[in-house]
Every structure is written in structure tokens, then in C-alpha cells.
């Protein structure tokens, strides 16, 4: 008798990571398809679909003795596109950091509640309005988040999303509905049905099974996914009120598990529902993108070891261009990366300390607004491997840094595929 496996897929900015777990939650296979850094633009929707199938095919080749029970996908938050009723693309995918919809965001601000997660030009709703104002569209079409589009390629029907991805498109997570004020901006029919992460939304289609050369009598279930940062949070095992998770990826993302939702557009704070709990958090524009602008991975390793933790680093606010989302929401917030010291390790020290200070300010803000004391921090993302940076951060934050067996969002999505949100009930 073949054992069962559950697959989680994390489709991010740098590639597609896939892992499979068994009934005990142990990783039994994993792989990654990297998006070449030489690419001048993010892959098109069809190219993303091909990357997805390439990664899944590679993973399934490692699992000949297993029956696949379910598949779940997470992807970048706020990345959206349009498709028609037959799931054919009607637009490119505007990525999470695309802020061209400035005029549309001003319109939203004049109508939406002040605590809405849609007010930014990079929100899913702002991008939807941008598409509507710049394209001739058919009578019937759907707004898709990146995870929705990828799930459709496997067999899910168009017009379904999860409540985490739907947040920045205007969904009222507290009352679980699309609010009435949205009808002043768009026809509600283009907005998807919203379900909980981990809910069954389809099964692997015959076409997908043939493409993947997957032979089993019962097609794997497709379950609703979530955003990449939420999947990474789930992967860490954090599930107690006061548990915080810092994502040190291309951007800096903070999450704090609390009992009540918090929304504060002036501070860039929003809340995601997670079962019976809430994750309040925010995303700064600082992070790994700034580091990689100045240093290679090898330089980051060697220069980090040369940092004198007793030295006083420069006072930096590490951004590559004006504009910040959290803990300051200000499109004109200026970078501060000068003057640059002659010593590269001191320059790096200033950037690492600057990001750590933003992290500290972010958690201070979340504690005050949520009335939840930060009890511990788990760290995910590439920056979690930098031990010198961890020392800098811990000296500022002064809370226990908990070890994590898993930090990959793909693992969190695999847990969603297997157990849904049972840990948060």
C-alpha cells in the first residue's frame, strides 16, 4: 500500500520552491526552479505556469512510491492579474511592489475606510482599477491573485481565492464579505469567492495529471493557499499569542500573533485572519534587496565576519529609493545611506543595524496597537542564516529568538495542504 504525501508550493520573487511531507510532517522531497536574475522583468503568467509544472514534475519524480493527497500554493501578496471566464489571461501580472496605480489609490482613499488595507498604490484593488481604466474588458472576467492563477493551472476553477490574499483587494475579513463601499469602485461580480486557507477548491485536472505524468486513481485535491509571508509564519510552528516572526527576505516583513485584528493605514499595519487568531503585521521596503544592491552573497558572508559589534555603525535608513510602507507609511520617506564609510564592513554594519532598528520600531508599533506583548521571535528568509545579523538584532529586540526546524513558505503550504488551519483553532 502506497503512503500519502502532501505538497506545498511557494512561488516567490526569485523562484518556485516545492516540498512534500509525509503523515508525520517530515519533508520527504523538495526542489526549486530558480528565476534567472538576468531576467529584466518578472515572468509572464504563462511562463509562471511553466515554471510551476517544471518544479512539480521534478518533485514528483522523487516520489514514485507515494500517493499525492493534496496540493497547496502560496505566492506573493498583492500580485494580481485578470482572466476571462475560460481562465485565459487578459493582462500581465502586476507584482506586489508595482506602484503605478497612484491615481487609483487616491480614488480608493476618498471612498474606503481609513483603516483599509487597500489604500496603497500597490494594493490589489488599486491594480484592479488600473486594469479597468487602461483595458477594454469583456462582460465577464475575474480578478486573480498570483496563487489563484497558479491553482487554476492545476485544475482549480476561476473565481476563488483565500481570505489572506483577498485582504489587499478589499475583502472584509472580520465580517467575511466584500464590503458595500467597493460597489462604488468596481462591479462586485469580478471579485472572487473567498474561502479559508486550506479549504478544498478543486482537484488536479486530467490535463495537469497527464502533463505531470502522475498516475493514481484519485486525483490530488487542490486546497486554497495563502500569501508567502503567512505560509512562512505557519512553517515556523509559531502558534501562541505573542509569537512574532520576522521575514528577512527581499523586504522586511513582521508578523505578531494576537487575539484581535489591528488596522492602521497611517502606520502600514494590517491584520490577517489565521483560524481563530489574527496576525497583525507590516512590510517595510528595506531588506535583502538593499543588501544585494551593494554586495554579493559571498561579500555578505566575508564582510559580516569582519564586523566589530562594539563599533558604532553609521545611522542609516536603508532604502534604495524614496518611499516606505511600515512602520512609517510615507511614499516620500527618504533613504539614508550616506556618507558611505571607506571600510566596506562598516558600511554593511550600518545597513544591518539600520534594518534591525526598523524591525525594532516595527515590533514596538505592533505591540502598542495590538496590546499584545512580544514574547519571542522566529526568523525566516535568507537573512536568518547570518549569525552576526542575528546578534545585532537580538541586542536591540531583547526577547528570546526561537529556533525553527522549518522556515520555508513551501513547508507552511504543505502543512496547509495536510491539516488546514487546525493549529489555530
N, C-alpha and C positions, 0 to 999 in steps of 0.2 A: 504494500500500500504506500502510495507516494505521500510525503509530508507536505503541508501547506506553507506557502510563503506570501508575504505582503510586501508590496513595492512602494517606495516613496521617491518622488521626483522633485528636485529643486532646480528650477530654471531661472538662472540669475543673470547678472550683467556680464560675467566672464565665461559662462558655460552652463552645461546641463549636467548635474550630478544626480546619480541614481543609486539607490541601495535597496537591498531586500533583507527582510528579517524573518526569523522563524517564530514558532509559537512562544518561545521563551524571550523574545525580544532581542536575540543576538543577531548581529549582522552576519549574513551568510554569503553575500556577494555585493560588490559595489563597482562603479565605473564612472567615468566622466568624459564628456565630449567638450573640448575647450573651444571657445570662440576666439579665433586668432586675433591678437592685439593689433595686428596691422590693419584690421578692418577699419574703414573710415566711418562706417555707420553700423548701427545695430542691425542684425539680420532681419529680413522681411518676414512677415507671417509664414509664408510658405517655407522659407529657409529655416525658421524656428521649428516647424513641423518636422523637417528632415533631420535636424539635429536631435529632436526628441526620439524619433524612430531609430536613429543610429545608436543612441545611448541605450535605449531599451533592448535592441537586438543584441548588443554586446553583453548586457546584463543577463538576458535570458539564456545566452549560450553557456553561462556559468551555472545554470540551474536546471539541468536536464532531468533531475530526479524529483523535482518539486512541482506541485500544483499551485498556480498563482491564484490566490483567493481574491485580492482586491488591489487596486492601484489608486494612489492619491497624488495630486500635483500642487506644489506651491510655486509662486512666481512673484515678480516684483510688484509692489503696491503702487497703485495709481497709474500703471501702464495699461492703456486701453486702445481699442480699435472698434470698427464697425463691420458687421457682416450682414448679408441678406438672409432671407428665411431659409435658404438652402445652404447656409453656412459658408458662402463664398465671400472673401474679403471685399469690403467696399472702401477700405482706407489702409494706409500704413498703420503700424502700431506706434503711437506716441508714448515714449518711455516715461518712467516715473519722474525724471528730472527735467522734462521738457516744459518750459515755462512760456511758450509762445502765446498762450491764451490769456494774455493780460487784460485785454478789453472785456473778455467774457467773465473773468474773475471779478471785475468791477461791477458788472451786471449782477452777478451772484451776490456780491456783498450788499447790494442795495435791496435784496429780497430775502436772502437766507438769514436764519438766526445768527447772532453774533458768535455763538459757540459752535457753529457748524464746522465740520472737517473739510468742507468744500470750498472755502474762501480763497485758497491759494490758486495761483495760475497753473500749478502743476497737478491740481486735483483731477480726478476722473470726470467730474461734472463739467469743469471748465473746458476740458478737452472735447467732451461730447458737444458742447455748444459751439466750440471752434469748428468741429467737423460739420455741424449743421449749417454753419454760416459760410462755409467755403466749398461745399459739395452739393451737387444735385443728387438727391437720395430717393430711392423707391418708396412706395407707400408703406412697406413693411421692412423693417430692419431691426437689428439688435445691437445694443452696446455690449461689448465683450471686454472683460479684464484678461490679462495675459494668461492666467491659469485657466480661464474659461475656454479661450481659444485652443489651448493645448489639449484640454479634456475632450473637446469636440473632435479633435483629430483621432482620438482613440475610440470614440463612439458615443459620448455624451451628447444630448440634444442641445441645440442653441437656446439661449434664453434662460439659463440657470446659473446662479453664482452663489458664493457663500457670503455670510454677513460681515466677514472681515474685509474682503476685497470690496464689498459694496459700500463701505463706510465713506470713503472719499468721493463716491459718486452720489452721495446724498441720502443714503438709507438711514432711517431712524432705527438704530439697533435697540434702543430702550423699549420702544413700542412695537418693534418688528414690523415696520411697514415703510413704504415710500411716502414721505410727508406731503401734505396738501400743497405746501408752497412750491414744490417742484413743478406743479402743473402750470405755474406762471412762466416757466422757463423751457419746458420740453413736454412733448406728449409722453405720458407715463407708459404707453404701450411699448416704447423702445427699451424700457428698463427691464432687467431680468427678474425672474422669480428668485427669491432669496431663501436659502436653506442654511442649516448649521454645518460648519466644517465636519467632515466625516460622514455626512449623510450620503446615501446611495443616489447617484444621479444618472446611472446608466450601466451598460456593460460593454466590454470590448467588442467592437463590431467584427463581422466576418472579414471585412476588408483589412482591418487592422491586424487581426489574427493571422491572416494569410501573409501580410507584409512582414510580420514578426516571426513567421514560421512557428507559431505557437499551436501545439496540438493538445487539446484537452477537451473533454466532453462539455464541461460547463465553462462558459466564458468568464473571465475575471470581472468582478464588479468594479465600476469606476465610482469613486467617492469624491464628494466636494472637498476642495483643498482649502488653502488659506494664503496669506501673504508670506513672503520669505522670512520676515522677522518673527512672525508668530510661530512658524514651523520651527525656527531655530530655538525659540523660547521653549516650546514643547519638548524638543530634543534634549534639553539640559536636565530635565527632571524637576525643574523648579515648579512647585505647586502649592506653596504655603503663602499666606498673606504676608507681605513684606519682602518676599523674594524678588530680587532685581536681576535683570540680565542686560549686560552691555554687549552690543554687537559692534566689533571693531572691524568693519569691512570697508567698502569704498566710502561709506558715510558712517557717522557715529549715531547709533540708534539705542535708546534707553527704554526699558520696559520695567514697570513695577506692578506686581500683583496686588490688587486691593479689592475691597468689598463693594465699592460704589464707583460708577463712572465719573470721569472728570473731563470737561471740555473747556479749553481756554485758547481761543484763536489768537489772542494777543501774545501768548507765550508759545504757540505752536504745540499745545498739548491736546491730545485726543485720546479716546479710550476704545479699546477693542473688547468685545464680549468673548469670554472663554468659559463656556459652560455656565455655572452659577457665579463665577468670579469675573473680574474685569482687569484688563491690563491698561493702565494709563501709561502714556509714554510720548516720546517725541523723537524727531530725527534732525540732527544738525547737518549742515553742509560740509563740516570738517570731516576728516577721516583719512582712510588709506589713499584716496585719490590725491590728496595733497602730498602725502609722503612719496608716492610713486612718481609725482611730477618732478621731484628733486633727486630721488635716489632709486637705484635698482634694488632688487631683493637682496643681492649679495652685499651691497653697500649698507643696507639697513642692518644686516647681521653684524658685519665687522665694526661699523661705527657705533652701534649700540653697546658693544663690549668696551669701547673706549670712553664711554660717558662717565664722568665723575659726578656721582649722585650728590656730593657735598658742594659742588659748584652751583652758582646762581645762574640759571639759564636766562636768555632774553625773554622779555614779556611779549609773547606772540598771540595773535588770534588767527589760527591757520585756516585761511580760505584762499582759493585761487582767484576768485573774483567777488565783487560786492554781492551781498545777499545772504541772509541767514534765516533758518526756519525755526530753530529751537536751541537753547531756551530763550532766545530773542527772535521774534518773528519780525524781520525788517528786511525788505528787498534791497535796501541800500546800505546795510551794515558793512562797514569796510573791512577788508583783510588787513592784518598787521603782521608782516613777515620781514620787516626791515628795521634797523640796519642788519645785514647778514654778517655774522661773525666770520673771521678768517678761518677758524677751525670748523671743519665740517661736522665733527661730533658735537660741538657746542650748538651749531645751527640745528642739528637733529634733536638735541636735548630740548631746545626751545620749542620745537614743534610738538614733540611728545608731551612736554609739560603743558603746552597750550591746549592740546586736545584733552588732557586729563583735567585741566581746570574747567573746561566746558562740560565735561562729564560730571564733575562735582557740582557745578552750578545747576546742571540739569536735574540731578537727583534731589538737590535742595529744593528746587522748584516743585518737583513731583511730590515730595514729602509734604510740603506746605499745602498744596492744592488738594491732595487726596486724603490728608490727615492720616497718612499711613507711614509708620516708621520703617525706613530701610533697614532690613535685618541681615542681608547677605547679598553678595554679587557673584554671579556666574558670568563668564566671559566667553563669547563665541566670535567667530570670524578670524581672519588671518592674523590680526594683531594680537590675538590671545596667546600666540606662541612666543612673543617677545617678552622674555622674563624681566629685562631691565625696565621695559614699559610697565609691566605689572607692578614692579616695585615703586615706580613713580606714582602710579595710580593709587596703590594701596596706602601710600604715605599721606595722600590727600583725603581719601574717602573714609578711612578709619572704620571699616566694617570687615567682617570675615569674607575672604574670597574663597568660595566653594569650588572644589574640583568637580569636573564633569566628565563622565565617561563618553558622552556624545555631545557634539556641538554642531553637527551638520544639519542644516534645514532638511535635507533629504531624509535623515533618520526621523525627524519630527513628523514628516509627511508619512513615513512608513508606519509610525505609531498611530497616526490618524487613520490610515488605511486599515489597521488591525483593530483598534479599540475605540476610535472616535474620541470623544471628549470625556470619557468615563473618569479620568483622573481629576477632573474639575467639576464634578457633580456634588 
